[in-house]
């Protein structure tokens, strides 16, 4: 039952991206040249922080399970 929903969502996202692409290019052209790399850096920083937090949570869980034995 999930396959049609996922497939429909993917098609909807692809069509929306295709239809909005000219406007996105126009807005991106109006931005200063340093904005896209800055946004990419912020995104990488957020992903790295999330990864480090989850890694710490996994280590803490492993240590707690080890203490149960």
C-alpha positions as CSV (number, residue, x, y, z in Angstrom):
1,X,0.0,0.0,0.0
2,X,2.9,2.3,0.5
3,X,4.4,1.9,-3.0
4,X,1.7,4.0,-4.8
5,X,2.0,6.7,-2.2
6,X,5.8,6.9,-2.5
7,X,5.7,6.7,-6.3
8,X,3.0,9.4,-6.5
9,X,5.0,11.6,-4.1
10,X,8.2,11.2,-6.1
11,X,6.3,12.0,-9.4
12,X,4.7,15.1,-7.7
13,X,8.1,16.3,-6.5
14,X,9.7,15.8,-9.9
15,X,6.9,17.7,-11.7
16,X,7.0,20.5,-9.1
17,X,10.8,20.8,-9.5
18,X,10.4,20.8,-13.3
19,X,7.7,23.5,-13.2
20,X,9.5,25.7,-10.7
21,X,13.0,25.4,-12.2
22,X,12.8,28.6,-14.3
23,X,11.8,30.7,-11.2
24,X,14.5,29.1,-9.1
25,X,17.1,29.9,-11.7
26,X,15.9,33.5,-11.9
27,X,16.0,33.9,-8.1
28,X,19.4,32.3,-7.9
29,X,20.7,34.7,-10.6
30,X,19.6,37.6,-8.5
31,X,21.5,36.5,-5.4
32,X,25.1,37.5,-4.8
33,X,27.6,34.9,-5.9
34,X,28.7,34.0,-2.3
35,X,25.2,32.9,-1.1
36,X,25.0,29.4,-2.7
37,X,28.3,28.3,-1.2
38,X,27.4,29.8,2.1
39,X,24.1,27.9,2.1
40,X,25.9,24.7,1.2
41,X,28.3,25.3,4.1
42,X,25.5,25.8,6.6
43,X,23.8,22.6,5.3
44,X,27.0,20.6,5.7
45,X,27.5,22.0,9.2
46,X,23.9,21.0,10.2
47,X,24.3,17.5,8.8
48,X,27.6,17.1,10.5
49,X,26.3,18.2,13.9
50,X,23.3,15.9,13.5
51,X,25.6,13.0,12.6
52,X,27.9,13.7,15.6
53,X,24.8,13.8,18.0
54,X,23.5,10.5,16.7
55,X,26.9,8.9,16.9
56,X,27.2,10.0,20.5
57,X,23.7,8.6,21.2
58,X,24.6,5.2,19.7
59,X,27.8,5.1,21.8
60,X,25.9,5.9,24.9
61,X,23.3,3.2,24.1
62,X,26.0,0.6,23.5
63,X,27.6,1.5,26.8
64,X,24.3,1.2,28.6
65,X,23.6,-2.2,27.1
66,X,27.1,-3.3,28.0
67,X,26.5,-2.4,31.7
68,X,23.4,-4.5,31.7
69,X,25.4,-7.7,31.2
